[in-house]
Amino acid sequence: MKILLIGLGNPGSKYRNTLHNAGHLLVDWLKKGSHETPFPIKTSSFMNESGKDVLKILKKWGSAPKGPPAQAGALPQFMIAHDDIDIPLGKFKVTFGNTSGGHKGVQSVIDSLGTKNFWRIRIGVQLLSYDPKVDKAEDWVLGEFTEEQLGVLREVFPDIKKFLINLINLNNSQLVSLNFSKSGKLELGAYLE
């Protein structure tokens, strides 16, 4: 089974190493590796316009949602990878069917697909210096990673790859038995070896 992994981000060298481009950075990293991972592809539109681009990609690859919405107990045909300022740098969460949480790129995808029922890899970009009471998230995520922060971000990519490879090798009955919390978050500790 193959999974299409769509990384959200902003196009162009100006945004290459910004926090908002964590999804693009993951796709770039996966493309350098083996072919046992999902098929990784980046959006080419700006983050807040991601939905139209994602829908176009899914239609091209034959993975656009059809019929009733997907369920958490079904193998995904595609996953969206994006930055998440609520998750510490160096961590990630896999979720299904959640709201956008204020992420405008994810909201654009939800609006374009007409459903929130899809899988997401939420890549942590929260830095210790971020203060949501003072800093505007929209401005903060357009800041660039330092080299040290990029190193911490890239350290989580092998764990994401391992999760994806294991997911690809599951069948539906195994997926149903995975441990999901009430919020729809996959409890990775029970899954990753």
C-alpha positions in Angstrom: 0.0 0.0 0.0 1.2 3.5 -0.8 0.2 6.7 1.0 0.5 10.2 -0.6 2.1 12.5 1.9 1.4 16.2 1.1 3.7 18.7 2.9 2.2 22.2 3.4 4.4 25.3 3.3 5.2 28.4 1.3 7.0 28.4 -2.1 10.3 30.1 -2.8 13.7 30.5 -1.2 12.5 33.4 1.0 10.4 30.9 3.1 12.6 27.7 2.7 13.7 27.6 6.3 10.8 29.2 8.1 8.8 27.5 10.8 5.8 27.4 8.5 7.7 25.2 6.1 8.1 22.2 8.3 5.9 20.2 6.0 8.0 21.1 3.0 11.2 20.4 4.9 9.9 16.9 5.8 9.0 16.2 2.2 12.5 17.3 1.1 14.1 15.0 3.7 11.9 12.0 2.7 12.8 12.5 -1.0 16.5 12.0 -0.2 15.8 8.6 1.4 14.6 5.2 0.4 11.4 4.5 -1.6 9.7 2.5 1.2 8.1 5.7 2.5 4.8 7.3 1.3 5.0 9.3 -2.0 6.0 12.7 -0.7 4.9 15.9 -2.5 4.9 19.6 -1.7 2.2 22.1 -2.3 3.2 24.9 -4.6 0.8 27.6 -3.4 1.2 29.8 -0.4 0.2 28.3 3.0 -3.2 30.0 3.4 -4.2 28.9 -0.1 -3.1 25.2 0.4 -6.6 23.7 0.1 -7.0 24.2 -3.7 -3.5 22.9 -4.3 -4.1 19.8 -2.1 -7.4 19.1 -3.9 -5.7 19.4 -7.3 -2.9 17.0 -6.1 -5.4 14.5 -4.8 -7.5 14.5 -8.0 -4.4 14.0 -10.0 -3.3 11.0 -7.9 -6.8 9.6 -7.6 -6.9 10.0 -3.8 -9.6 12.7 -3.5 -12.2 11.9 -0.9 -15.2 10.1 -2.4 -18.4 9.0 -0.7 -18.7 9.0 3.0 -15.9 10.6 5.1 -12.9 8.4 6.0 -12.8 7.0 9.5 -10.0 6.8 12.0 -10.0 3.0 11.7 -9.3 3.0 7.9 -5.9 3.1 6.3 -5.2 6.6 4.9 -4.8 7.2 1.2 -3.2 10.5 1.9 -1.8 12.5 4.9 -1.1 16.2 5.3 2.2 17.2 7.0 2.4 20.7 8.5 3.9 22.9 11.2 2.2 23.2 14.6 3.2 26.0 17.0 1.4 24.2 19.9 3.8 21.3 19.8 7.4 21.7 21.0 10.2 21.6 18.4 11.5 18.1 18.0 8.1 16.4 18.6 5.2 15.4 16.4 1.6 14.2 16.7 -0.5 12.2 14.3 -4.2 13.2 14.3 -7.4 12.4 12.4 -10.5 14.5 12.0 -9.5 17.4 14.2 -10.3 21.1 13.6 -7.6 23.3 12.1 -6.8 24.7 15.6 -6.4 28.1 14.0 -3.9 26.9 11.3 -5.0 28.8 8.2 -3.3 26.3 5.8 -5.1 23.4 7.4 -8.4 25.3 7.4 -8.0 25.9 3.7 -7.6 22.2 3.2 -10.7 21.5 5.3 -12.7 24.1 3.3 -11.5 22.7 -0.1 -12.1 19.0 0.8 -15.4 19.8 2.5 -14.3 17.6 5.5 -11.9 17.6 8.4 -11.8 13.8 8.3 -8.2 13.2 7.0 -4.9 12.3 8.6 -2.4 14.9 9.7 1.2 14.8 10.8 1.6 17.8 13.0 5.3 18.8 13.3 6.2 20.7 16.4 7.8 24.1 15.8 7.1 25.7 19.2 10.3 27.4 20.5 11.0 28.3 24.1 11.0 32.0 23.2 7.5 31.9 21.8 4.9 33.6 24.0 1.3 33.4 22.7 0.3 36.3 24.9 2.8 38.6 23.2 3.7 37.0 19.9 1.3 36.8 16.9 1.4 33.2 15.6 1.0 34.5 12.0 4.2 36.5 12.2 6.1 34.0 14.4 5.8 31.1 12.0 7.3 33.2 9.2 10.6 33.5 11.2 13.5 31.4 10.2 15.0 28.5 12.1 18.5 28.8 13.3 20.9 26.1 12.2 20.6 24.5 15.7 16.8 24.6 15.5 16.9 23.0 12.0 19.0 20.2 13.5 16.4 19.6 16.2 13.6 19.6 13.7 15.4 17.1 11.4 16.0 14.8 14.4 12.3 14.0 14.5 12.1 13.2 10.7 13.4 9.6 11.2 10.7 8.9 13.8 8.0 10.2 11.4 9.5 8.1 8.6 9.4 5.0 10.9 5.8 5.7 11.8 4.9 6.0 8.1 6.7 2.8 7.1 5.0 0.9 9.9 1.6 2.4 8.9 2.1 1.4 5.3 2.8 -2.2 6.4 -0.4 -2.4 8.5 -3.7 -3.8 7.4 -7.1 -2.4 8.4 -7.6 -4.8 11.3 -4.3 -3.9 12.8 -5.0 -0.2 12.4 -8.3 -0.5 14.2 -6.5 -1.9 17.2 -4.1 1.0 17.5 -4.5 3.1 20.6 -6.3 6.4 19.9 -7.1 8.9 22.6 -10.6 10.5 22.9 -9.4 13.5 20.9 -8.4 11.4 17.9 -4.6 11.6 18.6 -2.7 8.4 18.0 -0.8 7.3 21.0 2.6 6.8 19.3 4.3 5.2 22.3 2.1 2.2 22.0 2.8 1.9 18.3 6.4 2.8 17.5 8.9 0.1 18.4 
